[in-house]
Amino acid sequence: MKCEELLQYLSDYIDQELEEELNSEAQEHLATCQNCRVVLDSTQQTIFLFREQGKRTIPAQSRVRLFNQLQDAFIKSKTSE
């Protein structure tokens, strides 16, 4: 497997959705290619950070204040029509 091929299958490799033969080829390539290991690691870390970011919630007080501001803006826009 060449670098270009690995990049083509990277998402499926990360999701463990590659056929056994392709998965073996990807693992062999990663064992010898530092650049592709860096790409794989960076991609996995990006996915992890994105998922962790999605777990954050807005505190209740801030959420209520934001909702009220949006509602006020909506009402003002309707009355100015």
Sequence and secondary structure as in RCSB ss.txt:
>XXXX:A:sequence
MKCEELLQYLSDYIDQELEEELNSEAQEHLATCQNCRVVLDSTQQTIFLFREQGKRTIPAQSRVRLFNQLQDAFI
KSKTSE
>XXXX:A:secstr
  HHHHHHHHHHHHTT S HHHHHHHHHHHHH HHHHHHHHHHHHHHHHHHHHHT    HHHHHHHHHHHHHHHH
HHHHT 
